[in-house]
Amino acid sequence: MTTTVRLAEITPGNVDAAIGLRVRADQEHLVAPVVKSLAEAFAYGDAAWPRLILDGDRPVGFLMAFFDVDFGGGDPGADLRSGLWRLNIAAGEQGRGYGTFAVRSVAAEIRCRGGTRVTTTWHPGDDGPERFYRGLGFRPTGETSGDQRVGVLEPA
């Protein structure tokens, strides 16, 4: 990974590059495509934070974070969480540190917004990203979200 890695807002000028990003074929069942994430970002408004990961001007990945989403059920504000919603690193770009950069960038943004925890989810199993997230310090909470495990990184 070079030192020119950065996050960029999704704009009319780069939306096609974002939508064109593809993970490896054997990972497609593990993460939604970018186009679905962008539709969800539109629906969730300010709670969603979609970003293109660029190395120089070259798109290498996509992330979407979420901020202050209430998971408390019937008790408003009881369980506000922020974290990494999606992470798609392009098939030919994996293993170069872009995923780590993405997670650290989300953690930094959460800290800037006053948060101290990063929440994410992953599909269990040998083919899933659990080892990646645990290697960065995430620990399983024991919760699930659908068929995914919930993990938390403290402090962010």
N, C-alpha and C positions, 0 to 999 in steps of 0.2 A: 504494500500500500504506500502510495506517495503522500507527501504532506499537503497536497492540494485537494484532499477529500473534504467535501462540505455538503450541507443540506440546502436544498432549494425549494421554495414554495412551488406548488403546482400552478402553472400559468397556461394560457392558450398556446404559448410558444413551446412548452415542453410536455404538454399532456399526452401527445402521441408517443413520445419517448417513454413516458411512465407506463402507459397502457401496453406498450410493446415489450416490457420486461417480462421474462419468463424464468421461473426456477427450473431445476432439472426435472425431466419427465417423471422420475421416480419420487419427486417431492410434491407433485401437483395436488395430491390428495391431502396434503398436510397444511396448505395455506391457500386462502382464496386469491384469485387473480386480482391484479391491481384495479381493473375496471370495477369490480365489485366494491373494493375498498373506497374508491372515489365516489361511487353512488352512496355508500353509507356515510361518507364524510359530508356529502351534500345534505343527507337526511338528518344527521346529528348536529350540524352547524358548528358552533364554537367549541363544542366538546371534543371534536375530532381535529387532529393536526397531521394532515398528510404531507409528506416531504419526499422529494426525489433525492437520492444519494448520488452525488457526482464525484468523479475523480477527474479533476480538471473540468473539461466540458463533457466528459463521457459518462452517460448514465450507467451506474453499476448496481443500483438497487432502489428500493422503495420502502418507506416505513410509514406507519400511521400510529400516532400516539393518541391517548385520550386523557382528558383532564377533568377532575372533579365530577366524575360520574357517580351517581348514588346507587349503590348496590344494597341499600338497607331495607328494601322491600317496603313495608308499610310505615316505617319511621323515617321521615324525610331528614336527610343530613346525617343519619346515624352511621353510614358507612360510605363516605366519599372516597373514591379511589382514582388514582392516575396511573398510567402505565403505557406499555407497548401493546398496541392492538394487533398490528400486522408487521411482519418483516419479510420482505421478498428480496433476496439477493440473486442477481442474474446467474444463470447456470454457469457461464464461463468465468464468473468473477468470485466464486465461493472459495473460501480458504485463504483469503488475502487480507483479512482484518476488517472488512466492511461491516460485517454484522456486529462485531465488537464496537466499532465506531458508532453504529446506529444506536445500540443500547446505551452507550455512554452519553450520547447526544440527548437521548430522551431523558435519562437521569438528570443531566445538567438542566434541561428545560423544566423539569419538575421542581428541582431545587430553586430555580429562578422564580417559580410561581409559588414558592413557600412550602412545597411538599417534601416529604422525607422518605417515601416508599415508592418503589416501582413495582407494579403488578403486571404480570403477563400470563398467558396460557400456552400450553403445548400439548400436542398429541402424544400419548405415551407409546412406548415401543422402541425397538432398536433402530427403526428407520426414522424416528422423530428427532426433534431438536433438544430433547431434555438434557443431554450431556453438554451441549453448547451453553444452555442457560445456567445449568448448575455450575459449570466451569467459570461463569462470570459472577457467581455468588448467589444466584437465586435459590431459594429453598421452597419445596412444596408446602402449601398451607394445609393440605388435606381436603381442600374444597375441589369441586369440579364445576366446569361450565360446559354443559352438554357432555360431549365425549372427551373433553380436554381437561388436563390438570391445571390448577392455578398455582402460580409461584410468585414469590415476593422477594425483592431485593431491598434490604434495609441496612444502613441508611442509603438513600438515593445518591 
